[in-house]
Amino acid sequence: MAAGWRREVQRLPEEAPLPEWVAQLDRLAFGAPWNRLAPHEALWVVPELAFARWARVPAAGEAELLRIAVAPEARGQGLGRVLLEACQRDLAAEGLVHLFLEVRPSNHSALRLYEACGWESCGRRHRYYTDGEDALLFQRLD
């Protein structure tokens, strides 16, 4: 089934409005949805199942994963990895080869995903989240 998902990974056009299902999944995964994309952001989706939102800094060759979410009914089947790897390939094709993200230490499934996709720990932000939990910083250099 994961091979079929690869065909489904799409990058939304920059001017496209965010689909309502993205806002719903964003709310479910993070508590509150973010608004429309900023000019420097890009969104990849597997329709109705997953999304990854990135901030891009082309002049520096960098991008930061802002949010990635998979619908509960699709978790544990490799979809997050398919989506993340598709994003990494597309960003590399744009010359964005220094990738960054932050993640909660308690998010074990995300940590496993990032490590499996070649990300490396590079720091910690103490008491970063509003509940006081730290953020672990990760990077991927292609």
Secondary structure, DSSP 8 states (H G I E B T S, - for coil): -HHHHHHH-EE--TTS---HHHHHHHHHHHSS---S--TTEEEEEETTTEEEEEEEEGGGTEEEEEEEEE-GGGTTSSHHHHHHHHHHHHHHHTT--EEEEEE-TT-HHHHHHHHHTT-EEEEEETT-STTS--EEEEEEE-
